[in-house]
Amino acid sequence: MTAQQSPPQPNTNPSRTVPASRPVGRGLLWAAGAFLLGSLLVYNSVDTSADPKLESHPAVAASPSTKAATRAAPGLEMPRSVPKRLTIPVIAVDAPFTELTIGPTGQLNPPPAGDRNLVGWYKDGVTPGERGAAIIAGHVDTKTGAAVFLQLESLKPGSTINIRREDGTVATFKVDSVETFNKARFPSDRVYADTPDAQLRIITCGGAYDRTVKDYVDNVVVFAHLASFKRA
């Protein structure tokens, strides 16, 4: 199961619309893409039959008081380039990316559940290494067993995350914090806040599994910042 909760709503399956975007790699576009990703994936755990439409979420300026406050060197950012492979050595993650797109009815298509070693990235959002917060999501498990982010919550501050990009570079991120949020109280403004430097959010399910709704009750979110980059 992947997935973070959208902002608390009295209706668990509200009517949703796709947000307008601004130029790729900045402010509203990455924030909208990030929100769209979470809005759908929360419904796509063991039971993937639900397919809600999406709602927009405005960009919010990052607060220096958050645990994921800017820690990268001033001006450290990369040009746009599609991510190709994610490696997290300490938890033995080595997985290719798939692009997540918006479907014909306004929903964001989740990563295929049939491939347990696959991570998703919203293709119209910020690419990892660009200024802003790039959003990545993946399953913690599927109907067939454990998946790519099974051990995501065991990451510690300082853990290294490497992303190989299409332009032949490798962006290295350092974990700032790993936090668990109840989906009913998911802090969207914080997770999707615009940032003045290159940051990363990796999101999956966590906590107890609710068999009634066929979903996990929590989300695990990794907050990380771009620490360095190099040619592959």
N, C-alpha and C positions, 0 to 999 in steps of 0.2 A: 504494500500500500504506500502511496505517496501522500504528501499533502497537508497543506495548512488550511486553517479555517479562515474564511472571509470575516469581515467585521460582524459582530453579533447582530442577528436579525430576528425579529419575532416570528417570521415565516421562514422555515428551514429550506424552502425552495422558491425564493422570490422570483419575479420576472426580472430579467437582466438584459442589459444592452451593451454592445461593444463600445468602448470609449474612443474618442478622437485622439489622435496622436500628434506629437510635434516631431522635429527632426530626429532621426535615429540616433540613439546613444546619449540622449539627454533627457533630463527632467521627466516630463509627463509621459513620454513613450515608454521608458523603462518601467516607470511606476505602474502604468496601465498594464503593461505586459506581465509584470510580476503579480499584480492583483488578479488578473485573468487566470493565471496559472493556478493560484491558490483557490480561487472561487470554484473551479471545476474539480480539481483533483481531490478535494475533501470528499467528494461524492464517489470517487472511483477507487475503492479499496477492494475487499473481496467481492462485493456486489457492485458490478460496474454498469448496471442497467440504467441508473439515473443519468440524465444528460442535460443539466440545466443551462439556461442562457446566462450571460454574464453581465455584471454591472461595472461601471468605471469606478476608479478610486483616485482622488487627486494626489499629486506629489506633495510631500510634506518635507520641509527643511529638516535636516538632521540636527539633533540636539547634542551638544558636547557633553551633556550629562548622561547619555546612554552608555551602556557597557560597550557598545560597538562604535564609540566615538573614533574620529579620524586618528589613525596611527601611522599611516604611510608617510614616506618622505614627501615634502611639499612638491607638487607638480609631477609626481610619479604616476604616469598613466600611459596607456598604449593606444594606438589607432584601432579602429574596428577590424576584427577578424573573427571568423566563425570558430567556435571551440570544436575540437575533434576528439580529444581523449582526456579523461579525468583519472589522475592517480592520487591516492592517499596512502602512502606507504605504511603508516602505523596500523591501519585497519585492513590492509591488503586489498584496497579497491583499485581496480584497473579496468576502466569501462569506457566504451565509446559513447558519444553523444548522439541523440536524435533531436531533430528540430520539432518543436511543438507549434502547431498552427491552429488558427481559428476555423472551425467548421462552418458549413453553409447556413446553419441556423443560429450562429453566434456563439457556439460553445468552443472552448479550447480543447483540442484533442489531447488526452493524456499519453504518457509513454506506454507503448504496448506492454500489457501484462504478461504476454507469453515469453518475453525475454527478460530474465531476472538480472542480467548483467548489463543494464542499459540505464543511462541517465538522460533527462530531458532538459532542454533549454528553449525558452520562448524566442523564436527566431527574429522577431521584430523588436526585441528588447535590447538592453545593453549587453555587449559581448564581454566576457570575462577579461579584465584588464583595462577596459574603457573607464572613463570617469563615470561614476554612478554605481549603483548596486546591481550586479548581475544576479539573476535568480536561476537556481538549478534545483530540480526536484527529481526524486527517484523512489522506487518502491522499497519498503523495509521487508516485505514479503509478498507473496502472491498465493494463488490457490495451489500452486505446485511446490511451494517451499520458500526458504529464505532467499532474499534478494539483495541487491547491491548495497543498500544502506542499512543492513541489519545491525551493524556496529557503530553507526554514525554517532550515537549519543555518547560513546566512550572516548571521543576526541577530547583533548585537553588544550588549554591556551598554549600557543606556541607550536602546535602540530602543523605540519606542512601539507599543503594542498597544491598539486601541480596540474596545470591545464595546458595541454598542447593545442596550438591554434593552427588554423589553415595557412597562415603566413610564415610558418616555420619557426615561430617563437614558442617559448614555454613561459607562461605566467606562473609565478610562485606566490601563493597566498599563505599568510600565517593566521591561525585561528586566534580570535580575540576572546570569544566565549561560545559556550554551547548551552542552550537554554531550552526548557520544555514549557510549553504553554497549553492550557486547556483550550480546545477549539472554540468553545463558547465565549472565551475571553481573549481571543487571539489579538495581539497588539499590532494591527496592520499598519498604523501610522509609523511605528518604529521599524518594523521589518522592511517596509517598502519605502521608507523615507529617502528622498534624494540625498546624495552625498557629494561633497566637494572633491572627493578623490575616488580611486578605484577600489571598490569593495565587492564582497561576495556574500550571498546568502544561500545555504544549502538546506533544503527542507524535506523532511519525511515524516511519517507517522510515528507515534510513540505512546507510552502509557498503556493502560488496560484496553483490552478489546471488548467492545460492546456488541454482543451477539444479536441484540434486538435491532440495532440500526446497521449492523454489519460494517463497523468502522471502529478505528481506534479513537480514544477520547482526547488524546493530546497530539501535539506536533512537536518535533524536535527541530530546532533551528540553529544552524552553525553561522556565526558572524565572523567574517574574516576580512583581512585587508591585503592589498597587493604589496608584497615585500620586495620583490625583484623580478626581473625578466631577462631572458637570454635567447640567443639563437639555439634551436634544437641541435 
